[in-house]
Amino acid sequence: MYGVSGAQQQGFQVLRGSTFSISCSIQPQYPGGSFLLSSSTHNYTQPAVNHSAHFLFPAAEPAHQGNYSCVYHLLVRSHSFSSESRPLSVTVSDPTPLILRAVVVLLLIPLLILMLAIVLYICFKAIRGQCRQEDMELEEDNLAAMPLQATRRQRRQEDMELEEDNLAVMPRQVTRV
């Protein structure tokens, strides 16, 4: 959190277990003083060093969630001065949903690739099977046509033989001139 001067602060989100810090600072007028970082559940105090203080949270927990304000206190010649910042909202979120989403995405990508490969394989087999079916039907048609062609040839051969026999049997007519 920068600036006890009153710059509007927006909230931020931290993952549970992660490290975060809140920094408080003020425009220098007098040396010294201290900063109080307060929330509805906690109060932390640190001396002002170079007109700022850094409050470190080594492992974010749900208890750290809330609105924080920096309050600068300074005592000058028995006069007390203080200045408070606008609140900063801190939200601590559980990393499990994020990890779960990452795992789901990492599992879904190979699964989708596998499903695509299976669909392509099935389509390829279906197209190939359809071509084979057409080839088999064509072959069956050819085989069915072969006896018909053989029968026609055989009939022609028989007709030719009959004609030859008829010609041989027929008496020759002699024409006299």
C-alpha positions as CSV (number, residue, x, y, z in Angstrom):
1,M,0.0,0.0,0.0
2,Y,1.7,3.2,-1.1
3,G,0.9,6.6,0.2
4,V,-0.8,7.4,3.4
5,S,-1.6,10.6,1.6
6,G,-4.9,9.1,0.5
7,A,-4.3,7.8,-3.0
8,Q,-7.1,5.4,-3.7
9,Q,-6.0,1.8,-3.4
10,Q,-7.6,-1.2,-5.1
11,G,-7.8,-4.6,-3.6
12,F,-5.6,-7.5,-4.5
13,Q,-5.8,-11.3,-4.3
14,V,-3.1,-13.6,-2.9
15,L,-3.0,-17.4,-3.0
16,R,-3.2,-19.2,0.3
17,G,0.3,-20.1,1.5
18,S,2.1,-17.4,-0.6
19,T,4.2,-14.6,0.7
20,F,3.0,-11.0,0.3
21,S,3.8,-7.7,1.9
22,I,2.1,-4.4,2.4
23,S,4.2,-1.2,2.3
24,C,3.2,2.0,3.9
25,S,4.9,5.4,3.1
26,I,4.3,9.1,3.6
27,Q,5.8,12.3,2.1
28,P,8.7,13.4,4.3
29,Q,8.0,16.3,6.7
30,Y,9.6,15.2,9.9
31,P,12.0,12.3,10.6
32,G,10.8,9.4,12.7
33,G,7.4,8.3,13.5
34,S,5.8,4.9,13.1
35,F,3.2,3.0,11.0
36,L,0.3,1.1,12.3
37,L,-1.1,-1.4,9.8
38,S,-4.6,-2.2,11.0
39,S,-7.4,-4.5,9.9
40,S,-10.6,-5.6,11.7
41,T,-8.7,-8.6,13.2
42,H,-5.0,-7.5,13.4
43,N,-2.8,-4.6,14.2
44,Y,0.9,-4.4,13.3
45,T,3.3,-1.6,14.2
46,Q,6.7,-0.8,12.7
47,P,8.9,2.3,13.0
48,A,9.1,4.5,9.9
49,V,12.5,4.0,8.2
50,N,13.1,6.6,5.4
51,H,9.4,7.5,5.8
52,S,8.1,4.0,5.0
53,A,7.5,0.6,6.6
54,H,7.1,-2.9,5.0
55,F,4.8,-5.5,6.6
56,L,5.7,-9.0,5.5
57,F,3.3,-11.9,5.6
58,P,5.3,-15.1,4.9
59,A,2.3,-17.4,4.4
60,A,-1.1,-16.0,3.4
61,E,-3.9,-17.5,5.4
62,P,-7.7,-16.8,5.4
63,A,-7.2,-14.9,8.7
64,H,-5.1,-12.3,6.7
65,Q,-8.1,-11.5,4.5
66,G,-9.8,-8.1,5.1
67,N,-9.4,-4.4,4.7
68,Y,-6.1,-2.9,5.8
69,S,-5.3,0.7,6.5
70,C,-1.9,2.4,7.2
71,V,-1.9,4.9,10.0
72,Y,1.2,7.1,10.3
73,H,1.9,8.4,13.8
74,L,4.4,11.2,14.7
75,L,5.1,13.0,17.9
76,V,6.6,16.4,17.5
77,R,7.3,18.6,20.6
78,S,4.5,16.9,22.6
79,H,2.1,17.2,19.7
80,S,0.7,14.0,18.1
81,F,0.1,13.9,14.4
82,S,-1.5,11.0,12.5
83,S,-2.5,10.3,8.9
84,E,-4.6,7.4,7.7
85,S,-4.7,5.8,4.2
86,R,-7.7,4.6,2.4
87,P,-8.4,0.9,3.0
88,L,-6.8,-1.8,0.9
89,S,-8.8,-5.0,0.4
90,V,-6.9,-8.2,0.6
91,T,-8.5,-11.5,-0.5
92,V,-6.8,-14.8,0.3
93,S,-7.9,-17.5,-2.2
94,D,-7.4,-21.2,-2.1
95,P,-4.9,-22.4,-4.8
96,T,-6.7,-25.7,-5.1
97,P,-9.3,-24.5,-7.7
98,L,-6.4,-23.0,-9.7
99,I,-4.4,-26.2,-9.5
100,L,-7.5,-28.2,-10.3
101,R,-8.2,-26.1,-13.4
102,A,-4.6,-26.5,-14.5
103,V,-4.7,-30.3,-14.1
104,V,-8.1,-30.5,-15.9
105,V,-6.7,-28.4,-18.8
106,L,-3.5,-30.5,-18.9
107,L,-5.6,-33.7,-19.0
108,L,-8.2,-32.4,-21.4
109,I,-5.7,-31.4,-24.1
110,P,-4.2,-35.0,-24.6
111,L,-7.7,-36.4,-24.2
112,L,-9.1,-34.2,-27.0
113,I,-6.1,-35.1,-29.2
114,L,-6.7,-38.8,-28.6
115,M,-10.4,-38.4,-29.4
116,L,-9.6,-36.6,-32.6
117,A,-7.2,-39.4,-33.6
118,I,-9.9,-42.0,-32.9
119,V,-12.5,-40.1,-34.9
120,L,-10.0,-39.7,-37.8
121,Y,-9.1,-43.4,-37.6
122,I,-12.8,-44.4,-37.7
123,C,-13.5,-42.1,-40.6
124,F,-10.5,-43.4,-42.5
125,K,-11.6,-47.0,-41.9
126,A,-15.2,-46.2,-42.9
127,I,-14.1,-44.5,-46.1
128,R,-11.6,-47.3,-46.8
129,G,-14.3,-49.9,-46.0
130,Q,-16.8,-48.2,-48.4
131,C,-14.2,-48.3,-51.2
132,R,-13.6,-52.0,-50.5
133,Q,-17.4,-52.6,-50.5
134,E,-17.7,-50.8,-53.9
135,D,-14.7,-52.9,-55.2
136,M,-16.4,-56.1,-54.0
137,E,-19.7,-55.1,-55.6
138,L,-18.0,-54.3,-58.8
139,E,-16.2,-57.6,-58.7
140,E,-19.5,-59.4,-58.0
141,D,-21.0,-57.6,-60.9
142,N,-18.1,-58.7,-63.1
143,L,-18.4,-62.3,-61.9
144,A,-22.1,-62.2,-62.4
145,A,-21.6,-60.9,-66.0
146,M,-19.0,-63.5,-66.8
147,P,-21.4,-66.5,-67.0
148,L,-23.7,-64.4,-69.1
149,Q,-20.9,-63.5,-71.5
150,A,-19.7,-67.1,-71.5
151,T,-23.3,-68.3,-72.2
152,R,-23.6,-65.9,-75.1
153,R,-20.3,-67.0,-76.6
154,Q,-21.3,-70.6,-76.2
155,R,-24.6,-69.9,-77.9
156,R,-22.8,-68.2,-80.8
157,Q,-20.4,-71.1,-81.1
158,E,-23.3,-73.5,-81.1
159,D,-25.2,-71.4,-83.7
160,M,-22.1,-71.4,-85.9
161,E,-21.7,-75.1,-85.6
162,L,-25.3,-75.7,-86.4
163,E,-25.0,-73.5,-89.5
164,E,-22.0,-75.4,-90.6
165,D,-23.9,-78.7,-90.1
166,N,-26.9,-77.4,-92.0
167,L,-24.7,-76.3,-94.8
168,A,-23.1,-79.7,-94.9
169,V,-26.4,-81.5,-94.9
170,M,-28.2,-79.5,-97.5
171,P,-27.9,-80.9,-100.9
172,R,-26.2,-78.9,-103.5
173,Q,-28.4,-77.5,-106.0
174,V,-27.0,-77.7,-109.3
175,T,-28.0,-75.2,-111.7
176,R,-27.9,-76.1,-115.3
177,V,-27.3,-73.6,-117.9
